[in-house]
Amino acid sequence: MRFLFIWFLAIASVFAVQTKTIVDMTGRSVEIPLKVDKVVTAGGTPAVNAFLFALGCADTIQNGMNGYMSGKNWKFQAVFAPKIATQKVVSNGGPSWDVNTEALSTLPSDVVFVVNKISADNLTKKGFPTVALYWNSPESIKETMTLLGTIMGKEERAKEYNRYYDETLTQIAKRVSHVKTKPKALYLRYTNLTLPMVSTATWVIEKAGGINVAKGVPDHARINMEQILVWNPDYLFVWNSDEITALYQDPRFAQINAVKNKRVYAVPMGAHVWTHYTPEQPLALLWAAEIFYPERFKEYPIRKRIYDFYEHFYHYKLSEEEISQILHP
């Protein structure tokens, strides 16, 4: 009998799921399977997906995109991971990312990703193995990649990306750091006169050699036309090509330098909006720097950099038309 009991324990240990403990980006210790095969991106879905794409883990994602994200704006999510278009949605989208636990419980998951501690704690209490990702600085891009690399068993891939990130910033700095007269820029959501992601937009604009006139304003703040006229940016970055058309036709903007000089651009969007938290963010720096200082970047144009990035990290060869769609959403 004793022999049978020992034999049973030995067999059970063979088939038991091996685990490891990680510390997420809010300081929570989380026990997860040693090998993670299935994940749910319940919070920050397009951003977290973008990181997983770059790690070569698109096939591990079990959920789909919220309805308003499944249209043309985030269409490259389904290009890089086609099954996302038909998979079940488990949250209501940002900024709250409220999770439907009933829908979540129907999906297999080794790890559930969210983007705040409250959601992580609530889901953990309900039995879901939940990891919180938390973005509060430009360094969060590399920190997120490192953590996800550890979780997904892609440590070397994460290190490779982080080297690319650092090398890209160094290349840009060498070309723009000595510029004395810098252009003023503003990232604006024209349809409702709000300022999306001022914190990351400031970092992108400044690293690209410009000045963000809205620096210090809270993310997603609503502003009035009078303030835009006072700022009078030399460059305007907006949400999409439709906003460019509408803005040029709006007489309120006629005297803004960016409009007078035809320097209004839509922020590119691949897996996610480049100026938001995404591993594509170095491309946003290159894109903005080339707009500000085209002569300093002509030897390696942005279209070539875009192709190389997605081929290398996303294992996807973009067509010329697809590159244009990313650049002109």
N, C-alpha and C positions, 0 to 999 in steps of 0.2 A: 504493500500500500504506500509506504514511504517512497519507494522507487517511482511509483506512478505519479505521486504528487510532485516530485522533483522533475520528472520527465515533462509533466504538464507545465510547470513554471518555465522550463527551458524552451519549450515550444512557444509559449506565450510571449517570452522575451524576444524571440526571433521575429514574431509577427507584430509586435508592438511598434507603434509609430515613434521613430526617433525624433527628438525635439531639440531645439536650441532656444536660448533666451536672448532677445535683442532689446535695446532701449530705443524707443521711438523718439520723435522730434519734440515731444512735450515732456520727456523725461520718464515716461511710463515703461516699466519692464513688462515685456510681452513674450509668452512662450508660444512658439510657432513650430510647425514641422521642419525637420532638418531639410527636407526637399519640398519646395513649394511648387505645385503644379497648377493650382487653380486659385485665382484671385477675383475679388469683386471691388471695383473702384466706385464705392458708394458716395464718396465726397470728392469734390474737385475733379470730376470724371475726365474731362478732356485733358487737363494738365497731367494727372497721374497716368493716364493712358499714354501720353506723349513720352513720358519717361520710360515706361515699360516698352514702348516701341523701340526706343533707342538702345535698350538693353537686349533686344531680340526676344522679348517675352510677350509679343502681341497675342499669341495663341493661348496664353494663360487667362486672359480676361473673359469672364463669364457673363458680364452684364452688357446692356446696350446704353445708348445715349438718350437723355431726356428729349422730348419731342421738339422743343424749340432749338435744340442743338443738332438735330438730324437733317436740317436743311442745307442750303448752299454754304453757309458760313463755316460749318465744321465738316464739310463733305470729305475732306482728306482723312478724317478718322476712319471712314469706311473704305478709303482707298488703301490705307496702310494695314487695316485689319477688317476685311470685308464682312466677317460674321457679326461685327458690332451692330450693323444696320438692322439685324433681325432679332437680336437678343433682348431679354427682358430688362426693363428699366426699374431701378430700385430706389431712386431718389428724385426730388423735385427740382434739382438744379440749384445754381448759386443765387445769392450768396449764402443762403441758409443750409442747403444740402440736407434737408430733412429726409430721413431714410424710412422707407416702407418696409418694416421688419417682416411683414407677411410675405411680400415678394422676395425679400432677401433670403428668407428661410427655404425657399424653393430652389435656390441655386447652390451648387456645390462650391465650397470655398475653403481653402487652407488659410487664407488671410483676407480680411476685409480692410480696405483702406478708406480713411476719412481724413478731414482736414482741420479738425479741432478736437480738443480734449474732451469736451462735454459729450459729443457724439461717440467718441471712442469709449468713454466710461459707460455710457448707457448701453451700447451694443455689447460690451464685454459682460455686463451684468446679465444680459439676455443669452449669453453663451456663445457669442460670435467672437472668434479670434481677431481682434481689431488693432490695427496699427494707425497711429495718428501722424500725419505729415503736417509740418507747420512751417510756413514760409514768411519770414520777416526781414530778410535782407538779401542782397544779391548773392551772398555766399550760400544761401539756402539752396540754390540750384545744385552746387557741387555736393552739399550735405545730403540733399535728397537722393542724388544719384548714388552716393556712397552707401547710404542706408538701404536703398532698394537693391543695389548690387549685392549686399550682404544677405538680404532676405531671399533674393531669387537665385543665389549661387552664381552671380555674375560679377564677382569682385574685380576681375581683370578688365572686364568690359567697362565697368564704372571708372576705373583708374584711367583707362584710355580716353574716355570722354572728358574727364577732368583735366587731363593734359591738353586736349584740344581746346577746352574752354580757356585755360590759362594762356596758351600760345596765341589764341585769337586776340585776347585782350592786349597782350604784349605787342603784337603786330600793329594793332590800331593805335596804341599809345605812341609808338615810335613815329607815326605819321601825323598825329594831331596834337601831341602834347606841347609843342612849341608855338602853336598858333596864338597870335596875340588878340586879334579881333574875331570873336566867336559869334556865330549866328544865334538869334533867339528863336526858340521853337516852342510849340504847344501841342499836346496830344488832347484832342477834343472829341467828345461824342456830340456831333452836330444836332442830331434829332432832338435831344433834350438838354443840350448845353451842360453836360456833366463832364467831369474829368476822370476817366477810367484809369485806375492803377497809377496814380501820380508818383508813387514811390519807385516803382520799377521804370516808369517812363523817364523820371529824372535821372536815374542811373544810366539808362540807355543813351539819352541825349547828351549827358555830360561826358560819358566815356567815348562817345562818337565825336566829341569836340564842339558841342553846342552848349547853350544855356537854356534850361527849362524855366520859362517865365512863371510857371505855376509851382515851382519848388516850395515845399512846405505846406501846400494846401492838402487837406485830407483826401484820401482815395475816394473816388466817386462823388466828390462834392459837386453841387450844382452852382453854376456861376451865372452872372448876367452879362449882357452885351456890353455894357459900359466898362466892365473889367477887361474884357477882351480888347476893346479899343485902347484902353490904357496900356495894356501889355504890348499890343501891336507886334505880334511875332513875325519873324521873317519867313518861318516855315510853319505850316499847319499839318499835323498828322491826324487823320480821322479814321472812322471805323471801316468804311468800305467805299467802293466806287460810286454808289448811289449818293452817298453823302457829299462826295466831291462835286458831283453835278448840281445837287441842291444848293450847296454852299456858294458856288460860283454864280448862281442865279439869285442869291439873296442879297438885296441892296444894302442890308445892314453891314455886310462884310466888305463892301466895295473898296473901302479905304485902308483895309488891313494890308500891310506890306506883302504878306504871303499870297494874298489874292491878286493884288496888282501885278506881282511878278510871276504869277502862275506857279507857285510853289506849295501846292496843296497835294498831299499824298495819302493814300489809304495804307494803313499798317498791314503788312503781309500776314497771311494766315495759312499755316500748313496744318499740322495736327492741332495747333492751338494758335492764339493770337501771339505774335512774336514778342510783343512788349510785355506780355504777362508771364507768369511763372511757368516756364517750359524749357526743355533742353535746347530748343531752337533759339533761345535768347541771344547767343553770340551772333547768329545771323542778323538779328535786329540791329546790333551794333555795327556790323559791316554794312548793312543796308543804309542806315542813317549816316554813317561816316562817308559813304560814297555819294550820297545826296548832298551833304555839306561840302565835301572836298573831292569832286570827281577826278581831278588831275592827280591826286595822291593815291588813288586806288585803281587806276585804269589798267595796270598790268595783270590784275586778277579780278575781273568783273564779278559782280554779285551773282549773275546767272550761273556762272561756272561754280562759284562757291556753293550755291544752293544745290546744284546737281551732285556735287561731290559729297556734301553733308548727308543728304538723304540716301544716296547710294551706299555710303559707308556705314552709317549708323542705323538706318531704317531698312537697309537691304532692298531699296526700291529705286528703280531707274526712272526718273521723271522724264516725260516728253517735254519738248519746248512749249507746247500748249499748256501743260500742267504747271510748268515754271511760271508762265505768264499769269495763270489763275492764282497762284500763290502770291505773286507780287501785286496783283490787282484784284483783290477780293471783291 
